[in-house]
Amino acid sequence: MSGPEDTGKAETAGARRAGDGPGEEEKKAHRIVHVDMDAFYAQIEQRDFPEKYAGEPIAVGGDPPKGVVKAASYEARPYGVRSAQPAVEADRQCPGLIFVSPRMEVYQKESRRIREILFGYTDLLEPLSLDEAYLDVTDPKKGPPSGTLVARRIREEIYEETGLTASAGVGPSKFVAKVASDQDKPDGLTVIRPEDQLDFIAGLPAGDFHGIGPVTEEKMQEMGIETGADLQDTPEKTLRRRFGKRGGHFKKLAMGEDDRPVKPDRERKSVGAERTFSDDVSDPEQMLSRLEPIAQRVAGRLGSAGPEGTPVRGRTVTLKLKSHDHDVSTRQTTLRRAVRSEEDLMRLAERLLSRPHPPEEPVRLLGLSVSSLTGREEGKQLELEFDQA
């Protein structure tokens, strides 16, 4: 596996050369970096067991027929293998796909090592999960005030310390930096200067915008909105009339208006994840299968949601269901012992899904959240006590 320094990749979309200093306009803007590890779980397995997995298409997750892919190596992705995909489908699409059992304790340890590297450059660090984080490097702890140079050095240091590659995006806002980090994966760096951001946003598919899922994207296509340029040209009142407050949010993002700050060590009241599906899901077994990657994501976020990336647990678990008609219902339980692991979350999700009875209507969205958070380690016995809400 090559390191960032010898990939030969060109930095894209307005990136500065290493010797260039920040321009006058860049000095006035925030410099936000989004660091995203490349196929994090799969990459760790390939690093630790090169004799078995290096260069091979692998999927971290459960085996067919009931398992779900948690992460896929880049060798598997050309075949359409992706996270949250049923393992049986991935196995059918990719001949020779190797399924690998996840080692969450190893992934969490590597995440903490990477977090220490990031804190070396700024205290304004906002982790999103085990494998990605925002950094505000407008005034970095070391090095020049250049988002490009800081991001480049972070990627190099991560590879030197861990042997793992990361992709990064640099921009004047969280939205632009996050989308940029996905432009040149794996092992890439994309830098968007303030004066280039509107052109960059104009070229994005509408589905890349924060908050636009498959259902919203389909509605936008009915309105003739396919790209960021289309959103820029659509009056805000038209978007608000169709999508409510979210329409105003989409318009602001399209015009480069995203003033959300990087929030370090924010005190969270809850940690959750949800997913909207392109088609209704009516079979309870399929719902449970769709919940597995959601539980995995929530467990990962709980593993780094405390101060300085420390793990937290929660006593209240809530299952969210939304129908095609946008009717939302929740089922909730509060436990005596706080939980964090994916296994505990899935056991709870299964029981919440079936009690007092399986959902009577097909669902278009499923979500799982954990609240009543604590950082304290507790006993091992899981007590299932259910209250419906």
Secondary structure in CASP SS format (residue, H / E / C, confidence):
PFRMAT SS
TARGET T0000
AUTHOR 0000-0000-0000
METHOD secondary structure of the structure
MODEL  1
M C 1.00
S C 1.00
G C 1.00
P H 1.00
E H 1.00
D H 1.00
T C 1.00
G C 1.00
K C 1.00
A C 1.00
E C 1.00
T E 1.00
A C 1.00
G C 1.00
A C 1.00
R C 1.00
R C 1.00
A C 1.00
G C 1.00
D C 1.00
G C 1.00
P C 1.00
G C 1.00
E H 1.00
E H 1.00
E H 1.00
K H 1.00
K H 1.00
A C 1.00
H C 1.00
R C 1.00
I E 1.00
V E 1.00
H E 1.00
V E 1.00
D E 1.00
M E 1.00
D C 1.00
A C 1.00
F H 1.00
Y H 1.00
A H 1.00
Q H 1.00
I H 1.00
E H 1.00
Q H 1.00
R H 1.00
D H 1.00
F C 1.00
P H 1.00
E H 1.00
K H 1.00
Y H 1.00
A C 1.00
G C 1.00
E C 1.00
P C 1.00
I E 1.00
A E 1.00
V E 1.00
G E 1.00
G C 1.00
D C 1.00
P C 1.00
P C 1.00
K C 1.00
G C 1.00
V E 1.00
V E 1.00
K E 1.00
A E 1.00
A E 1.00
S C 1.00
Y C 1.00
E C 1.00
A C 1.00
R H 1.00
P H 1.00
Y H 1.00
G C 1.00
V C 1.00
R C 1.00
S C 1.00
A C 1.00
Q C 1.00
P E 1.00
A H 1.00
V H 1.00
E H 1.00
A H 1.00
D H 1.00
R H 1.00
Q H 1.00
C C 1.00
P C 1.00
G C 1.00
L C 1.00
I E 1.00
F E 1.00
V E 1.00
S C 1.00
P C 1.00
R C 1.00
M H 1.00
E H 1.00
V H 1.00
Y H 1.00
Q H 1.00
K H 1.00
E H 1.00
S H 1.00
R H 1.00
R H 1.00
I H 1.00
R H 1.00
E H 1.00
I H 1.00
L H 1.00
F H 1.00
G C 1.00
Y C 1.00
T C 1.00
D C 1.00
L C 1.00
L E 1.00
E E 1.00
P E 1.00
L E 1.00
S E 1.00
L C 1.00
D C 1.00
E E 1.00
A E 1.00
Y E 1.00
L E 1.00
D E 1.00
V C 1.00
T C 1.00
D C 1.00
P C 1.00
K C 1.00
K C 1.00
G C 1.00
P C 1.00
P C 1.00
S C 1.00
G H 1.00
T H 1.00
L H 1.00
V H 1.00
A H 1.00
R H 1.00
R H 1.00
I H 1.00
R H 1.00
E H 1.00
E H 1.00
I H 1.00
Y H 1.00
E H 1.00
E H 1.00
T H 1.00
G C 1.00
L C 1.00
T C 1.00
A E 1.00
S E 1.00
A E 1.00
G E 1.00
V E 1.00
G E 1.00
P C 1.00
S C 1.00
K H 1.00
F H 1.00
V H 1.00
A H 1.00
K H 1.00
V H 1.00
A H 1.00
S H 1.00
D C 1.00
Q C 1.00
D C 1.00
K C 1.00
P C 1.00
D C 1.00
G C 1.00
L E 1.00
T E 1.00
V E 1.00
I C 1.00
R C 1.00
P H 1.00
E H 1.00
D H 1.00
Q H 1.00
L H 1.00
D H 1.00
F H 1.00
I H 1.00
A H 1.00
G C 1.00
L C 1.00
P E 1.00
A H 1.00
G H 1.00
D H 1.00
F C 1.00
H C 1.00
G C 1.00
I C 1.00
G C 1.00
P H 1.00
V H 1.00
T H 1.00
E H 1.00
E H 1.00
K H 1.00
M H 1.00
Q H 1.00
E H 1.00
M C 1.00
G C 1.00
I C 1.00
E C 1.00
T E 1.00
G H 1.00
A H 1.00
D H 1.00
L H 1.00
Q H 1.00
D H 1.00
T C 1.00
P C 1.00
E H 1.00
K H 1.00
T H 1.00
L H 1.00
R H 1.00
R H 1.00
R H 1.00
F H 1.00
G C 1.00
K H 1.00
R H 1.00
G H 1.00
G H 1.00
H H 1.00
F H 1.00
K H 1.00
K H 1.00
L H 1.00
A H 1.00
M C 1.00
G C 1.00
E C 1.00
D C 1.00
D C 1.00
R C 1.00
P C 1.00
V C 1.00
K C 1.00
P C 1.00
D C 1.00
R C 1.00
E C 1.00
R C 1.00
K C 1.00
S E 1.00
V E 1.00
G E 1.00
A E 1.00
E E 1.00
R E 1.00
T E 1.00
F E 1.00
S E 1.00
D E 1.00
D E 1.00
V E 1.00
S C 1.00
D C 1.00
P H 1.00
E H 1.00
Q H 1.00
M H 1.00
L H 1.00
S H 1.00
R H 1.00
L H 1.00
E H 1.00
P H 1.00
I H 1.00
A H 1.00
Q H 1.00
R H 1.00
V H 1.00
A H 1.00
G H 1.00
R H 1.00
L H 1.00
G C 1.00
S C 1.00
A C 1.00
G C 1.00
P H 1.00
E H 1.00
G H 1.00
T C 1.00
P C 1.00
V C 1.00
R E 1.00
G E 1.00
R E 1.00
T E 1.00
V E 1.00
T E 1.00
L E 1.00
K E 1.00
L E 1.00
K E 1.00
S C 1.00
H C 1.00
D C 1.00
H C 1.00
D C 1.00
V E 1.00
S E 1.00
T E 1.00
R E 1.00
Q E 1.00
T E 1.00
T E 1.00
L E 1.00
R E 1.00
R E 1.00
A E 1.00
V E 1.00
R C 1.00
S C 1.00
E H 1.00
E H 1.00
D H 1.00
L H 1.00
M H 1.00
R H 1.00
L H 1.00
A H 1.00
E H 1.00
R H 1.00
L H 1.00
L H 1.00
S H 1.00
R C 1.00
P C 1.00
H C 1.00
P C 1.00
P C 1.00
E C 1.00
E C 1.00
P C 1.00
V E 1.00
R E 1.00
L E 1.00
L E 1.00
G E 1.00
L E 1.00
S E 1.00
V E 1.00
S E 1.00
S E 1.00
L E 1.00
T E 1.00
G C 1.00
R C 1.00
E C 1.00
E C 1.00
G C 1.00
K C 1.00
Q C 1.00
L C 1.00
E C 1.00
L C 1.00
E C 1.00
F E 1.00
D E 1.00
Q C 1.00
A C 1.00
END
